[in-house]
Amino acid sequence: MKADTWTARTSPTEETLYDASMTSHGPVAVGDDGVVVGKFGDEWEVLVEAGPSVSSNDLTTIDVTHDGTRVWFAGSSGALGCYDVDQRWKSDYSFPIEKTSTWEAIAVNDVRGREVVRVANGSGEVFPFRVNGRKGPEWGEPVKPHSGSTIPAMDAGPDGTWYAVDTSGNVFADDGGGWERIGVRNAQKDFYDIYADESGILVAAEEGVIYRYEPTAENWTPIKVGSENLMDIARTPDEVLTAGGAGTVFSRYRGGEWRRAETATEHNLWAVAVGDTDVAVGESGAIIERTDAAEPKRHEDFGDARWKAFDEKYLGLNGPENLDNWVDPEDEPVVSPPKEPIEDDEPDVSWEEATEWGEMPGDWEEPEEESGDEWRSRDELFGSNESSETTDGATPESSASPTPEANESNNSDESTPLAADVGDSAREAPTQNAQSESNTEPETAETAEPAEPAESPEKDASTPSTDGAGEPRDAATDDAAAEAASDEDDEEWPDAAESDADTWYDG
């Protein structure tokens, strides 16, 4: 479904545009002084400046081949030509069979190179011609469907039947056996456009009336949608669209009601063309457009946990699928996701970015350039294994009493964010053996850093080490004690993969 709001576009001309068609490259419109404009990219541009014969004759009608690659246009003083959108090539066929009257309507059937065309003049005559390859038009005999009223519009149905309307409220059809009047009884209104497809026929008329024809019932039904004259009408499988005076655009989706759209213009609109982007054109070069309404979509699944986190955070979705045109559920713009997904097993993001997305990978390493003053190394928090060699049978904690300076440092460190986050087990005394061997050791604050041990006098290498009771100890006993102390330290240190991300955050 498309939005009800139309947006005004910058027009490359100030000439009134009378008709428009949708090609394979985008919309094309024609207007006064032979101007032909189109939009094949982001902006509208002038394709032809002065008509097919560069005589600046007005162009009032246009239609496109079934493959969308060529448009035919016609206008005043016999102006007639075509434009290939693939090659950007104009061809001039003005003043055919010495006819210089004004062409009012044109309709095209089949594809480029095999076109079958009908063109009508102001006297109510319909001229047929066909195109064979690169040759010019091959003209047939003109026919008047009725009394000679002006024929402002024609169309070709999907089964090859031709349809036309005149300004006297008549509708005509030609299935190959000649023109025949098929309505509309007691219409008493001027008709301005006709559209035919598999579903039936629609006629746009004055005073905001649309006539719908149902072929199976051979019946016409009038529908009042507004009060302004309706100059053009089109239909898609899901919607009918019509435009007219004072910037009027009405639309109706299948099963819905007629709605008047906001068009951002008060100029009379003469034509509409439907496609990926619908357009309407009119007085003074007015051009308005509308596109598909944005729908929430999710991004392609790259197998990255960060895409899932992004979807859940901003869209409330259950995993990444496709985010090509996504919007916030409350129509608020959301932050664009990273353009390149990041593999979980090879983190390539900054410290702050990693913590923002939640739990860090287990093998995360802190970038050196982002370590701050609050970061504490393992040695600073728990002491170094290398400095914990025993002297005279005492551990560093038991052999040295904390100094006043150390107590002051310990008290100040209680406010350190990282130290406050360390678990209780990491703040307890290193070993129970040390507490039992030194009962007079003063207690320190739970969050205090261990004081640096006092330097011990160098021992003679020949002096055997002793335990606390002064008894000699062998080397095996020393090695076992050191290994047990190292294992206990390792257990107290929190593992990076199991720790909460906030504990590891560096500010």
C-alpha positions in Angstrom: 0.0 0.0 0.0 1.2 3.5 -0.9 1.0 6.6 1.2 -1.9 9.1 0.8 0.6 12.0 0.7 2.1 13.2 -2.5 5.3 15.2 -2.7 6.0 18.1 -5.1 9.1 17.6 -7.2 11.4 20.2 -8.9 10.2 20.4 -12.5 12.6 21.1 -15.4 9.9 23.2 -17.1 7.3 25.8 -16.5 5.2 24.6 -19.4 1.9 22.9 -18.6 2.1 19.1 -18.9 -0.9 17.5 -20.4 -0.3 13.7 -20.3 2.1 11.1 -18.9 3.1 7.5 -19.3 5.2 5.1 -17.3 8.1 3.5 -19.3 10.7 0.9 -18.4 13.1 3.6 -17.3 10.6 5.8 -15.5 7.8 8.4 -16.1 7.6 10.6 -19.2 5.3 13.6 -19.7 4.5 15.9 -22.6 3.3 19.5 -22.7 3.2 23.0 -24.2 5.7 24.1 -26.8 6.6 20.4 -27.6 8.4 19.8 -24.3 9.0 16.2 -23.3 10.3 15.6 -19.8 11.2 12.4 -18.0 12.7 11.0 -14.8 15.2 8.2 -15.5 17.2 8.7 -12.3 16.8 10.9 -9.2 15.8 14.1 -11.0 13.4 15.1 -13.8 15.0 16.3 -17.0 14.0 17.7 -20.4 14.2 14.9 -23.0 12.9 16.9 -26.0 12.8 20.7 -26.1 10.6 21.7 -29.1 8.6 18.7 -30.1 9.4 16.0 -32.8 9.7 18.6 -35.6 11.3 21.3 -33.5 8.4 23.5 -34.3 7.4 24.0 -30.7 3.9 22.6 -31.4 2.1 21.6 -28.2 2.0 17.9 -27.3 -1.2 16.9 -25.6 -1.3 13.1 -25.6 1.2 10.2 -25.0 1.1 6.4 -24.7 3.7 3.7 -24.3 4.4 0.3 -25.9 3.7 -2.9 -23.9 7.4 -3.4 -23.2 7.8 0.1 -21.9 10.7 1.0 -24.2 9.1 3.5 -26.6 6.5 6.3 -26.2 4.4 7.8 -28.9 3.2 11.4 -28.6 1.0 13.8 -30.7 -0.3 17.3 -30.5 -1.2 20.5 -32.4 -0.7 21.2 -36.1 -0.2 17.5 -36.9 2.8 17.0 -34.5 3.5 13.3 -34.2 6.6 11.4 -33.1 8.2 8.8 -30.8 11.0 8.5 -28.3 13.1 5.4 -27.5 13.9 5.4 -23.8 16.7 2.8 -24.2 18.6 4.7 -26.8 17.3 8.2 -26.0 16.4 8.6 -29.6 13.6 10.8 -31.0 11.9 10.2 -34.4 9.6 12.7 -36.2 6.5 11.6 -38.1 4.6 14.8 -38.1 2.0 15.8 -40.7 1.1 12.3 -41.8 -0.8 11.9 -45.1 -0.9 15.7 -45.3 -2.9 16.0 -42.1 -2.1 19.1 -40.1 -5.1 19.1 -37.7 -4.6 18.8 -34.0 -4.2 15.3 -32.6 -6.3 14.9 -29.4 -5.7 11.3 -28.4 -3.3 8.4 -29.0 -3.4 4.7 -28.0 -0.6 2.1 -28.6 -0.8 -1.7 -28.6 1.9 -4.4 -28.8 5.7 -3.9 -28.3 8.3 -1.7 -29.9 8.9 -2.5 -33.6 5.4 -4.1 -33.9 3.2 -1.2 -32.7 -0.4 -1.0 -33.7 -1.5 2.6 -33.0 -4.7 4.7 -33.1 -4.6 8.5 -33.2 -7.7 10.7 -33.2 -8.1 14.4 -34.2 -10.3 17.2 -33.2 -12.9 16.3 -35.9 -13.7 12.9 -34.3 -11.7 11.0 -36.9 -9.6 7.9 -35.8 -6.5 7.1 -37.9 -4.9 3.7 -37.6 -1.3 2.8 -38.4 1.2 0.1 -37.6 5.0 -0.1 -37.4 7.0 -2.9 -38.9 10.6 -3.0 -37.6 12.6 0.1 -38.5 10.1 1.3 -41.1 7.9 4.3 -40.5 4.2 4.1 -39.8 2.0 2.4 -42.4 -1.3 4.3 -42.4 -4.8 3.0 -42.8 -8.1 4.7 -43.7 -9.6 7.1 -41.1 -12.9 6.3 -39.5 -15.5 8.4 -37.6 -17.0 6.4 -34.7 -19.9 8.7 -34.3 -21.2 12.2 -35.2 -17.8 13.9 -35.1 -17.5 15.1 -31.5 -13.9 15.5 -30.3 -12.3 12.3 -29.0 -10.1 13.3 -26.0 -9.0 9.8 -25.0 -8.5 6.3 -26.3 -7.1 3.0 -24.9 -6.3 -0.5 -26.0 -7.7 -3.4 -24.0 -5.7 -6.5 -23.2 -7.7 -8.5 -25.8 -6.9 -6.1 -28.6 -10.2 -4.2 -28.5 -10.0 -0.4 -28.9 -12.0 2.0 -26.8 -12.7 5.7 -27.2 -14.7 8.4 -25.5 -16.0 11.7 -26.9 -17.1 15.0 -25.3 -20.8 14.1 -25.8 -20.9 11.4 -23.2 -20.3 8.5 -25.6 -18.1 5.4 -25.3 -17.1 3.4 -28.3 -15.5 0.0 -28.8 -13.8 -1.6 -31.9 -12.9 -5.3 -31.6 -11.9 -5.5 -35.3 -15.3 -5.3 -36.8 -15.7 -1.5 -36.7 -16.6 1.1 -34.0 -19.7 0.5 -32.0 -21.3 2.7 -29.3 -21.5 0.9 -25.9 -22.7 3.7 -23.6 -23.2 5.6 -21.6 -27.0 6.0 -21.5 -28.2 9.4 -20.1 -24.7 10.3 -19.0 -25.1 14.0 -20.0 -21.5 14.7 -18.9 -18.2 15.4 -20.7 -15.8 12.5 -20.7 -12.0 13.2 -20.4 -10.3 9.8 -20.1 -10.8 6.1 -20.5 -8.9 3.1 -19.0 -9.5 -0.6 -20.0 -8.0 -3.8 -18.5 -9.2 -7.3 -17.7 -11.4 -6.1 -14.9 -13.5 -3.7 -17.1 -13.6 -0.1 -18.2 -13.3 3.1 -16.2 -14.2 6.6 -17.6 -13.2 9.8 -15.9 -15.8 12.6 -16.3 -16.7 16.1 -15.2 -18.0 17.0 -11.8 -16.0 14.3 -10.0 -17.9 11.3 -11.6 -16.4 8.0 -12.6 -18.3 5.5 -14.8 -17.5 1.8 -14.3 -18.4 -0.7 -17.0 -18.8 -4.4 -16.2 -18.5 -6.4 -19.5 -20.2 -9.5 -18.3 -23.3 -7.6 -17.3 -22.9 -4.9 -20.0 -23.8 -2.4 -17.4 -22.5 1.1 -16.5 -22.4 2.3 -12.9 -21.7 6.0 -12.0 -19.6 6.7 -8.9 -19.4 10.2 -7.3 -15.9 10.7 -5.8 -15.7 14.5 -5.7 -16.8 17.8 -7.3 -13.8 18.7 -9.5 -13.5 17.6 -13.1 -11.5 14.3 -13.3 -9.0 14.6 -16.2 -7.2 11.2 -16.1 -7.7 7.8 -14.5 -5.5 4.7 -14.1 -5.7 1.3 -12.3 -3.4 -1.2 -10.8 -4.4 -4.7 -9.6 -5.0 -3.2 -6.1 -5.9 0.5 -6.6 -7.8 3.0 -8.8 -6.2 6.5 -9.1 -7.7 9.6 -10.7 -6.6 13.3 -10.9 -8.2 16.5 -11.8 -8.8 20.2 -11.0 -7.2 22.2 -8.1 -4.6 19.5 -7.4 -7.2 16.8 -6.8 -6.1 13.2 -6.5 -8.5 10.4 -5.4 -7.7 6.8 -4.8 -9.4 3.6 -3.8 -7.9 0.3 -2.8 -9.7 -2.9 -3.4 -12.4 -3.3 -0.8 -11.9 0.2 0.6 -13.4 3.6 0.3 -12.5 6.5 -2.0 -10.0 8.9 -0.3 -8.8 12.3 -1.3 -5.0 12.6 -1.0 -2.9 15.5 0.1 -1.1 16.6 -3.0 1.0 19.7 -2.0 -0.3 21.6 -5.1 -3.3 23.6 -6.1 -2.5 23.5 -9.8 -4.9 21.6 -12.1 -3.6 18.1 -12.7 -4.0 16.7 -16.1 -2.6 13.2 -16.0 -1.4 10.4 -13.7 0.9 7.5 -14.4 1.4 4.5 -12.0 4.5 2.4 -11.3 7.0 1.9 -8.5 6.7 5.7 -8.1 3.3 7.2 -9.1 3.3 10.6 -10.7 0.8 13.3 -11.6 1.5 16.3 -13.8 -0.3 19.5 -14.6 -0.3 23.3 -15.0 2.9 25.3 -15.0 5.0 22.2 -15.1 3.6 20.9 -11.8 4.9 17.4 -10.9 4.0 15.4 -7.7 5.0 11.9 -6.7 4.3 9.2 -4.2 6.2 6.1 -3.4 5.5 2.9 -1.4 4.9 3.5 2.3 7.9 2.3 4.4 7.3 -1.0 6.1 9.3 -2.5 8.9 11.8 -5.0 7.6 14.7 -6.8 9.2 18.3 -7.2 8.0 19.7 -10.3 6.3 21.0 -12.8 8.8 24.8 -12.5 8.8 25.1 -15.0 11.7 26.3 -12.2 14.0 25.2 -11.8 17.5 25.4 -8.0 17.2 22.8 -7.9 14.5 20.4 -9.8 16.8 21.2 -7.4 19.7 20.5 -4.4 17.4 17.2 -5.8 16.3 16.1 -6.6 19.8 17.1 -3.2 21.1 15.7 -1.0 18.5 13.0 -3.0 16.7 11.8 -5.5 19.3 12.4 -8.3 16.8 13.4 -11.8 17.3 16.6 -11.9 15.3 18.2 -10.4 12.3 16.6 -11.0 8.9 16.3 -7.9 6.7 16.7 -4.2 7.7 16.6 -2.6 4.2 13.9 -0.1 4.8 13.1 -0.5 8.4 11.4 2.0 10.7 10.8 2.3 14.4 7.5 1.0 15.5 6.5 4.5 16.5 7.8 6.0 13.3 10.9 7.3 15.0 14.2 7.2 13.1 16.6 4.6 14.4 20.4 4.5 14.3 21.8 2.7 11.3 23.5 -0.6 12.1 27.2 -1.2 11.3 27.7 -1.6 7.5 29.9 -4.6 7.9 29.0 -7.4 10.4 31.7 -8.3 12.9 32.5 -12.0 13.6 32.1 -13.0 17.2 35.2 -15.1 17.2 37.4 -12.3 15.8 36.3 -9.1 17.6 37.3 -6.0 15.7 35.5 -3.3 17.7 36.5 -0.7 20.3 36.3 -1.2 24.0 33.2 1.0 24.4 31.5 -0.6 21.4 32.0 -4.1 22.7 30.5 -3.4 26.1 27.6 -1.6 24.5 26.5 -4.7 22.7 26.5 -6.8 25.9 28.6 -9.8 26.9 32.1 -9.7 25.4 33.7 -12.6 23.6 35.7 -14.9 25.8 39.0 -14.2 24.2 38.7 -10.4 24.5 41.9 -8.5 25.2 41.9 -4.9 26.3 43.4 -2.5 23.7 46.5 -0.9 25.1 45.6 2.6 24.0 42.2 2.5 25.8 43.4 1.4 29.2 42.7 4.1 31.8 43.8 5.2 35.2 41.2 3.0 36.9 42.5 -0.2 35.3 44.3 -2.4 37.8 46.6 -5.2 36.9 46.4 -8.5 38.6 49.7 -7.8 40.4 48.4 -4.5 41.6 45.2 -6.1 43.0 46.5 -9.3 44.5 50.3 -9.1 44.5 52.8 -10.8 42.3 53.7 -14.5 42.6 57.3 -13.5 42.0 57.3 -11.3 45.1 55.6 -13.9 47.3 58.7 -16.0 48.0 58.9 -16.8 51.7 61.5 -15.3 53.9 62.3 -16.8 57.2 59.1 -18.9 56.9 56.7 -16.0 56.5 54.6 -14.8 53.6 54.6 -11.2 52.5 51.3 -10.6 54.2 52.5 -12.0 57.5 56.0 -10.7 57.5 55.3 -7.0 57.0 52.9 -4.8 59.0 51.0 -2.2 57.0 52.3 1.3 57.4 50.2 4.4 58.0 50.9 5.3 54.3 49.5 2.0 53.3 46.4 2.4 55.4 45.8 5.8 53.8 46.2 4.3 50.4 43.9 1.4 51.3 41.1 3.8 52.5 41.4 5.9 49.3 41.1 2.8 47.1 37.8 1.8 48.6 36.1 4.3 46.1 37.8 2.7 43.1 35.1 1.4 40.9 36.9 -1.7 39.8 38.0 -2.7 43.3 34.4 -2.4 44.4 33.3 -4.8 41.7 35.8 -7.5 42.7 34.1 -10.6 44.4 34.4 -11.2 48.1 36.5 -14.2 47.6 39.1 -12.0 45.9 39.2 -9.7 48.9 39.8 -12.3 51.6 43.2 -13.1 53.1 45.3 -15.1 50.6 45.6 -18.3 52.7 44.2 -19.6 56.0 47.7 -20.9 56.9 49.0 -17.4 57.0 46.3 -16.3 59.4 47.0 -19.3 61.7 50.7 -18.7 61.7 50.5 -15.0 62.5 47.6 -14.2 64.8 49.0 -10.8 65.6 48.7 -9.6 62.0 46.5 -6.5 61.8 43.4 -6.6 59.6 43.1 -4.3 56.6 40.0 -2.9 54.8 38.4 -5.5 52.6 39.1 -3.4 49.5 42.6 -2.3 50.4 45.6 -3.1 48.2 48.2 -5.4 49.8 51.1 -3.3 51.2 54.4 -3.8 49.6 56.5 -6.2 51.7 59.6 -5.0 53.4 62.8 -5.9 51.7 64.4 -8.9 53.4 68.2 -9.0 53.7 69.8 -11.2 51.1 70.2 -14.7 52.4 73.3 -16.7 51.9 72.7 -19.4 49.3 74.2 -21.9 51.7 71.8 -21.1 54.4 69.0 -23.6 54.5 65.4 -22.2 54.6 63.5 -22.8 57.8 59.8 -23.0 58.7 58.2 -20.9 61.3 59.5 -23.0 64.1 63.1 -22.7 62.9 63.2 -26.3 61.6 65.0 -26.8 58.3 62.8 -27.5 55.2 63.8 -29.3 52.1 63.4 -27.9 48.5 60.5 -30.2 47.7 58.4 -28.7 50.5 59.2 -25.2 49.3 58.1 -26.1 45.7 54.8 -27.6 46.8 54.0 -24.6 48.9 54.7 -22.2 46.0 52.6 -24.2 43.6 49.7 -24.3 46.1 49.8 -20.6 46.5 49.9 -20.0 42.7 46.9 -22.3 42.2 44.9 -20.5 44.9 45.6 -17.1 43.3 44.4 -18.5 40.0 41.1 -19.6 41.5 40.5 -16.2 43.0 41.1 -14.3 39.7 37.8 -14.0 37.8 37.8 -15.6 34.4 37.2 -13.1 31.5 34.6 -15.3 29.8 32.6 -15.7 33.0 32.8 -12.2 34.3 30.1 -9.7 33.7 30.9 -7.2 31.0 30.6 -4.2 33.3 33.3 -5.6 35.5 35.7 -5.4 32.6 34.7 -2.0 31.4 37.5 0.5 31.4 35.4 3.7 31.7 
